[in-house]
Amino acid sequence: MFGNGYPDLASQTPNIIIGGVYGRHEGVSFRRLHYQGNFTVSLPDPMDEITFVIPTAGRIVFNHTSESCGAPQTGLAIDKADIRSMRFIDNHAHHGISLNRGALTERLSTLLGKPVLQRLVFDSTVDLHNPALQGVKGLIAMATGVEFDALIHAGTLMPSRLREMLIDAVLETWPHNFTQALRLPAPMIAPRHVKLAVEYIQAHPEQLLSGVDLARLSNVSHRSLQEGFRRFMGVSIVSYQRQVRLQHAYDALAYGAGASVAHVALRFGFSNVGRFCQYFQSAYGLRPADVKSGKRPRR
């Protein structure tokens, strides 16, 4: 079955046929589609999603900030906010997933156990000979297969479980800028001066000490403390402070006694509430109001 993703195409170009299976649930879509004919489709409405394409026949070309071509040996990950058009060539077919950026960030934050302070960026092209990526293809094939159709409609839990599996499969197998962080062993033991600064930041999240002041408390130079944070904490001093403040803000909203979002933001040093909300949603994939109302990332 196929919806009306291209409503004007059939009447204008009768020689074009699009078929396959498409499903969507809470910001995640999956598909197994084939396209007969060579044609271009414009996408006027940007979406805050990343689409992952595993071609099985022909070629697909995305016109976005550059031009990316997918073929049976080359998979693509494209930010849909940047896509201007898609071109289908040589009777193209593919397995694909589109994932809401907020859903990806929410899950990544849970897996890392901390806020995500950098934008999640996937490798735009991958070698599909990688067995792990063939596993993603197999998961999509299962989700779009006839045998799975009865199961996914049998109850309310299965669509959510499938959604979770697709998100985890992509985060764990498709290379991105947090791949190494997900695979890191236990962190190295930090030297005493870094520990002192970390302990102070953790114990006083409301205080916005400068790096110079923290270095003075730790009895080292500012440069030594900066280098220690980058090596042993993986972030700058300022980024670590923001991470801790966001973690405390999350806990205050999730488990506090009804304090408002504005109150929590100001308590932890975010003087601009609107900017705090942006930082928070970027880090957790959830709005502060969502967490306050009881929504939690799954653990």
PLY file of the C-alpha trace (Angstrom):
ply
format ascii 1.0
element vertex 299
property float x
property float y
property float z
element edge 298
property int vertex1
property int vertex2
end_header
0.00 0.00 0.00
1.17 3.55 -0.61
-0.22 6.91 0.46
-0.47 10.17 -1.41
3.10 11.39 -0.93
3.16 12.40 -4.59
-0.48 13.37 -5.22
0.02 15.24 -8.49
2.47 12.84 -10.09
0.18 10.16 -11.49
-2.06 12.52 -13.45
0.86 14.44 -14.94
3.07 11.46 -15.79
1.04 8.31 -16.51
4.16 6.22 -17.32
5.42 6.51 -13.75
4.51 3.83 -11.22
5.32 3.98 -7.50
4.59 0.97 -5.33
5.56 -0.70 -2.09
4.86 -0.48 1.64
5.01 2.57 3.91
4.33 2.93 7.63
4.62 5.74 10.18
4.40 5.97 13.98
5.29 8.89 16.29
7.97 10.60 14.23
9.39 7.44 12.66
8.54 6.14 9.19
9.75 3.04 7.36
9.30 2.02 3.76
10.14 -0.46 1.03
9.40 1.22 -2.31
10.06 0.87 -6.02
9.78 3.53 -8.72
9.20 2.72 -12.38
10.49 5.45 -14.69
12.95 8.33 -14.43
11.56 11.47 -12.78
12.18 14.25 -10.25
10.07 15.17 -7.22
10.32 18.56 -5.50
9.91 18.79 -1.72
8.77 22.32 -0.83
8.11 21.71 2.89
11.27 21.07 4.98
10.98 18.50 7.78
13.07 18.12 10.93
13.91 14.51 10.08
16.86 12.52 8.80
16.12 10.01 6.06
18.22 6.86 5.66
18.14 5.21 2.25
19.40 1.70 1.41
19.07 1.32 -2.38
18.41 -2.10 -3.89
18.08 -1.10 -7.57
18.71 1.89 -9.82
19.82 5.21 -8.39
18.40 8.02 -6.27
19.87 11.54 -6.30
19.14 14.07 -3.56
19.56 17.75 -4.31
20.23 19.39 -0.94
23.17 21.50 0.26
25.14 19.46 -2.29
24.16 16.46 -4.43
24.20 12.89 -3.11
23.69 9.75 -5.17
22.63 6.41 -3.72
23.04 3.06 -5.50
22.89 -0.61 -4.40
26.39 -0.39 -2.86
26.02 3.09 -1.35
23.59 4.11 1.39
22.62 7.69 2.17
21.69 9.69 5.27
20.20 13.07 4.36
18.78 15.83 6.54
15.28 16.38 5.14
15.36 20.04 6.15
17.94 20.57 3.39
16.33 18.52 0.60
15.10 20.51 -2.38
14.32 17.62 -4.74
14.82 13.89 -5.36
15.56 12.27 -8.69
14.74 8.59 -9.32
16.72 6.87 -12.08
16.77 3.42 -13.74
13.72 1.98 -11.95
15.04 2.77 -8.51
14.05 0.76 -5.42
15.09 1.09 -1.80
14.50 0.27 1.85
14.35 3.40 3.98
13.70 5.00 7.35
12.97 8.61 8.26
13.55 9.56 11.90
12.57 12.73 13.72
15.69 14.53 14.95
14.15 15.06 18.39
13.49 11.33 18.78
17.10 10.54 17.85
18.47 13.13 20.28
16.19 11.95 23.08
17.38 8.37 22.74
21.04 9.32 22.29
20.90 11.38 25.47
19.52 8.35 27.33
22.21 6.03 25.94
24.99 8.45 26.84
23.48 9.29 30.21
23.95 13.02 29.70
22.70 15.92 27.57
23.70 16.01 23.91
25.42 19.37 23.49
26.43 19.00 19.83
24.19 18.54 16.83
23.90 14.88 15.84
25.44 14.41 12.37
25.39 11.09 10.48
27.84 10.09 7.74
26.06 11.10 4.54
27.28 8.06 2.56
28.07 4.54 3.78
29.33 1.31 2.26
26.42 -1.13 2.27
28.77 -4.11 2.32
28.94 -3.49 6.08
27.07 -6.45 7.67
25.60 -4.23 10.41
23.93 -2.00 7.82
22.55 -5.08 6.10
20.98 -5.81 9.48
19.16 -2.45 9.31
17.93 -3.40 5.85
16.71 -6.72 7.24
14.82 -4.94 10.03
13.05 -2.73 7.47
12.28 -5.78 5.33
10.70 -7.46 8.34
8.66 -4.35 9.22
7.33 -4.04 5.67
6.76 -7.75 5.09
3.37 -9.40 4.73
4.06 -11.73 7.65
4.63 -8.81 10.04
1.48 -6.96 9.06
-0.86 -9.02 11.24
1.48 -8.76 14.23
1.90 -4.98 14.06
-1.89 -4.55 13.99
-2.50 -7.08 16.78
-2.04 -4.61 19.63
-0.87 -1.18 20.72
2.63 -2.12 21.93
4.18 -3.45 18.74
4.33 -0.13 16.80
6.16 1.51 19.72
8.57 -1.41 20.03
9.29 -1.28 16.30
9.90 2.47 16.54
12.41 1.91 19.34
14.20 -0.84 17.41
14.59 1.33 14.32
15.99 4.27 16.30
18.45 2.07 18.21
19.51 0.22 15.07
20.42 3.47 13.32
22.22 4.97 16.33
24.24 1.80 16.86
25.14 0.94 13.26
25.10 4.06 11.04
28.29 6.08 11.70
27.81 9.52 13.30
29.70 12.03 15.41
28.72 10.29 18.67
29.59 6.75 17.55
32.87 6.67 19.48
31.23 8.11 22.59
28.67 5.28 22.54
31.47 2.71 22.31
33.88 4.24 24.80
35.05 2.10 27.72
34.92 3.47 31.23
36.55 6.91 31.32
40.18 7.33 32.31
40.86 8.40 35.87
41.15 12.17 35.83
44.01 13.91 37.67
43.37 15.61 40.99
43.01 19.15 39.64
40.33 18.05 37.15
38.52 16.08 39.86
38.48 19.12 42.14
36.94 21.31 39.44
34.40 18.63 38.48
33.37 18.08 42.09
32.93 21.81 42.62
30.81 22.20 39.46
28.66 19.21 40.46
28.19 20.49 44.00
27.42 24.09 42.98
25.47 23.97 39.69
23.88 27.36 40.40
27.25 29.12 40.55
28.70 30.23 37.22
32.41 30.38 38.00
34.78 31.26 35.18
37.49 28.88 34.05
40.06 31.16 35.66
38.27 30.95 39.03
37.98 27.17 38.78
41.68 26.93 37.95
42.47 29.02 41.03
40.38 26.67 43.19
42.21 23.69 41.67
45.68 25.25 42.13
46.68 24.98 38.47
46.89 27.32 35.51
43.82 28.01 33.42
45.47 26.33 30.42
46.27 23.17 32.40
42.67 22.91 33.56
41.35 23.45 30.03
43.62 20.72 28.66
42.63 18.39 31.50
38.92 18.81 30.77
39.37 18.17 27.05
41.48 15.06 27.64
39.65 13.44 30.55
36.11 14.84 30.30
35.94 15.08 26.51
34.55 18.64 26.54
35.57 22.18 27.38
35.05 23.63 30.86
32.15 25.77 29.64
30.48 22.82 27.89
30.82 20.66 30.99
29.29 23.40 33.15
26.32 23.68 30.79
25.96 19.89 30.75
25.79 19.76 34.55
23.36 22.68 34.74
21.08 21.03 32.19
21.23 17.72 34.08
20.22 19.45 37.32
17.50 21.38 35.49
16.16 18.11 34.05
16.04 16.51 37.51
14.36 19.59 38.99
11.67 19.54 36.32
11.16 15.78 36.42
11.27 15.19 40.16
10.90 18.65 41.74
7.97 20.08 43.64
6.21 21.88 40.82
8.64 24.73 40.11
7.95 26.50 36.82
10.22 26.20 33.79
11.22 29.85 34.18
12.09 29.35 37.85
14.24 26.29 37.10
16.00 28.08 34.24
16.90 31.05 36.42
17.90 28.85 39.35
20.57 27.13 37.25
21.97 30.24 35.66
20.00 30.51 32.42
18.91 34.14 32.43
17.18 33.83 29.04
14.33 31.32 29.43
13.79 31.01 25.68
17.43 30.13 25.14
17.29 27.66 28.04
14.36 25.90 26.32
16.38 25.70 23.09
19.43 24.27 24.89
17.24 21.79 26.77
15.37 20.50 23.73
18.58 20.26 21.71
20.22 18.27 24.52
17.35 15.92 25.40
15.03 15.92 22.40
12.22 17.01 24.73
10.86 20.41 25.73
11.23 21.39 29.41
7.42 21.49 29.63
7.27 17.86 28.39
9.56 16.70 31.18
7.66 18.75 33.76
4.39 17.15 32.64
5.79 13.66 33.12
7.29 12.54 29.82
10.56 10.63 30.24
13.05 9.08 27.82
12.91 5.29 28.03
15.85 3.75 29.86
0 1
1 2
2 3
3 4
4 5
5 6
6 7
7 8
8 9
9 10
10 11
11 12
12 13
13 14
14 15
15 16
16 17
17 18
18 19
19 20
20 21
21 22
22 23
23 24
24 25
25 26
26 27
27 28
28 29
29 30
30 31
31 32
32 33
33 34
34 35
35 36
36 37
37 38
38 39
39 40
40 41
41 42
42 43
43 44
44 45
45 46
46 47
47 48
48 49
49 50
50 51
51 52
52 53
53 54
54 55
55 56
56 57
57 58
58 59
59 60
60 61
61 62
62 63
63 64
64 65
65 66
66 67
67 68
68 69
69 70
70 71
71 72
72 73
73 74
74 75
75 76
76 77
77 78
78 79
79 80
80 81
81 82
82 83
83 84
84 85
85 86
86 87
87 88
88 89
89 90
90 91
91 92
92 93
93 94
94 95
95 96
96 97
97 98
98 99
99 100
100 101
101 102
102 103
103 104
104 105
105 106
106 107
107 108
108 109
109 110
110 111
111 112
112 113
113 114
114 115
115 116
116 117
117 118
118 119
119 120
120 121
121 122
122 123
123 124
124 125
125 126
126 127
127 128
128 129
129 130
130 131
131 132
132 133
133 134
134 135
135 136
136 137
137 138
138 139
139 140
140 141
141 142
142 143
143 144
144 145
145 146
146 147
147 148
148 149
149 150
150 151
151 152
152 153
153 154
154 155
155 156
156 157
157 158
158 159
159 160
160 161
161 162
162 163
163 164
164 165
165 166
166 167
167 168
168 169
169 170
170 171
171 172
172 173
173 174
174 175
175 176
176 177
177 178
178 179
179 180
180 181
181 182
182 183
183 184
184 185
185 186
186 187
187 188
188 189
189 190
190 191
191 192
192 193
193 194
194 195
195 196
196 197
197 198
198 199
199 200
200 201
201 202
202 203
203 204
204 205
205 206
206 207
207 208
208 209
209 210
210 211
211 212
212 213
213 214
214 215
215 216
216 217
217 218
218 219
219 220
220 221
221 222
222 223
223 224
224 225
225 226
226 227
227 228
228 229
229 230
230 231
231 232
232 233
233 234
234 235
235 236
236 237
237 238
238 239
239 240
240 241
241 242
242 243
243 244
244 245
245 246
246 247
247 248
248 249
249 250
250 251
251 252
252 253
253 254
254 255
255 256
256 257
257 258
258 259
259 260
260 261
261 262
262 263
263 264
264 265
265 266
266 267
267 268
268 269
269 270
270 271
271 272
272 273
273 274
274 275
275 276
276 277
277 278
278 279
279 280
280 281
281 282
282 283
283 284
284 285
285 286
286 287
287 288
288 289
289 290
290 291
291 292
292 293
293 294
294 295
295 296
296 297
297 298
